Amino acid sequence: SEELAQRIFETNFFAMLRMSKAFAPVLQANGGGGLLNVLSVASWVNGGELAAYSASKSAAWSLTNALRSELAAQKTQVLALHMAYVDTDLTRGFDVPKSSPEEIVTRALDGLESGLDEVLADELTLQVKRGMTAERPSYLPQPA
C-alpha cells in the first residue's frame, strides 16, 4: 500500500538522509570519519513482492553514492554495505542460505578499516552485482 511504502521510505531513505545530515558536520569538525549505510541486494533486483522495500533500498544506494561524492572533501568515508539474507528474526522462516550477523559486521568493519566504498557481504550479492552487466542483466526477470 502507499501507506506502507511511505513508512518503508521513512526508515530506509529519509532516516539515512537525516542521520547523514546530523553527523556529517560532526565528522567534518573532527577531521573526517565514516558513515556505514546498510543496503541490500534488493537495491539492484526486485521480483515485485518487495517493491517498496527494494525501491527504498535503491534510493538509499543512490543517496549513498551521492554522499560519498559530497563528503569526500571533508575526508568522510561513505561505505555501502550490500547483503542478501542474514540470519535474524526477519528471515527465520526463509529456507535460503543466510549469513550470520557476526559475519556481516566483520565484513562491514573490515571494509571501513580498508577504506572501501562498497562491501558485497555474501555470495548471492556478489553474483547479482556481477550479473548487472551480463547480456541479460540480473535486475531483469530471468527466463525460466
N, C-alpha and C positions, 0 to 999 in steps of 0.2 A: 504494500500500500504506500501511498505517498507519505503518510504519517511515519511509517516505519523507515522509509528511505531518509526522511529528514533526521530522524534520531540517529541512524547509522552514519550519515554525513556529519552530524554534530560530533560524534565520537571519533570517527576515523579521519576526518579532514579538518573541521573547524577547531577541534581541541588541539590538534597538532599545530595548526597555524597560531593559535593563541599561546601555546607553550613556547613556540619558537620566538614569537614577538616578545614574550616576557623575559626569556633567558638570553637572547642574543645580545642585548646591551650589557648584561652582567658578564657574559663571556668576553665581550669586547673590552670591557673595563679591566679585565684580568689577563689580557694579552692573548685571548683565544681560548679554545676548548673544543668540545664536541657535542653534537646532537645525534642521537640514535633514533631513527624513525622506523618503527615496526610496520612492515608492509606485508605482502602476501604474494604467493604465486598467482592468486586471483587478481593481482594488479594487471596481469597480462592475459589470462584466459578466463572465460566465463561461459558455462554451459546454459545459462539462463536461470537456473534455480537459485542463484545467488546474485541476481542482477544488481541490487542496491549495494550490497557489500562489495562486490567486485568494482562497481563504478566508484565507490568511495575510496577504495584502495588504489585504483588507477589515478584518481585525483590526488591522493596523498603521495603517490610516486612522482607525479608531475610537480607537486609542491616541493618535494624533497630535492628534485633536480634544480628547481629554481632557487631554493635556499642555498644549495651548495654553491651555486654561482654567486649569489648575492653576498654570502658570508665569508667567502674565501679571502677577501681583502683584510678581514679582521682576524684571520687565522683561526676560524671556526670550521672544524671538520663536520660535514653532514653525511652520516652513514645511512644508507638504505639497507635494511635487513629484510630480505625476502625469504619466505619459508612456505612449505606446504603444511602438512598435518603435524601437530605437536600433541603429545600425549597429555591432554588436560581434560577437565570435566566436559568441556565443549565437544570434544571429539570421542568421548568414551564409547559411544555406540557405533562408531565408524570402523568398518573392517578394512583398514588400509594401513600401509606402513606408516609409522609415526616416529618422529624424533622425540627424544626426551627433552624436557625444558632445560635441563643442565647442559645438554649438547648445544642447544640454540644459544644459551647465554655465553657459553665458552666461545663459540664461533663469533658472536657479536663482539665480545670483549677483545678477542684476538684481532678482529677487523679494525676496531678502534685503535688498538695499540700499534697496528701496522700502517695506519693512515689510509686505509682503504676507503673508497667511495661507496662500495656495494659489497654485501655479503650474500651469497647464494647458499643457504644453510643446509640444504639436503639434496639428495639425488634427483627427486622429481622437479625441484626448482631449477636445477642445472639443466635437465633435459628440456624443460619448457623454454628456458632462456635460449638455449642452443637452437631450438626449433623455431624461434621467431624469425629467422632469416631463411628458413627452408623454402623449397619451391611451393609447398602448401604450408604456410606458417602455422605454428602451433596455436595461435589465437583464433584461427578459423575452424569451423566444425570439420572433423576428420571423417573421411569416408569409412563406412562400416566394413 
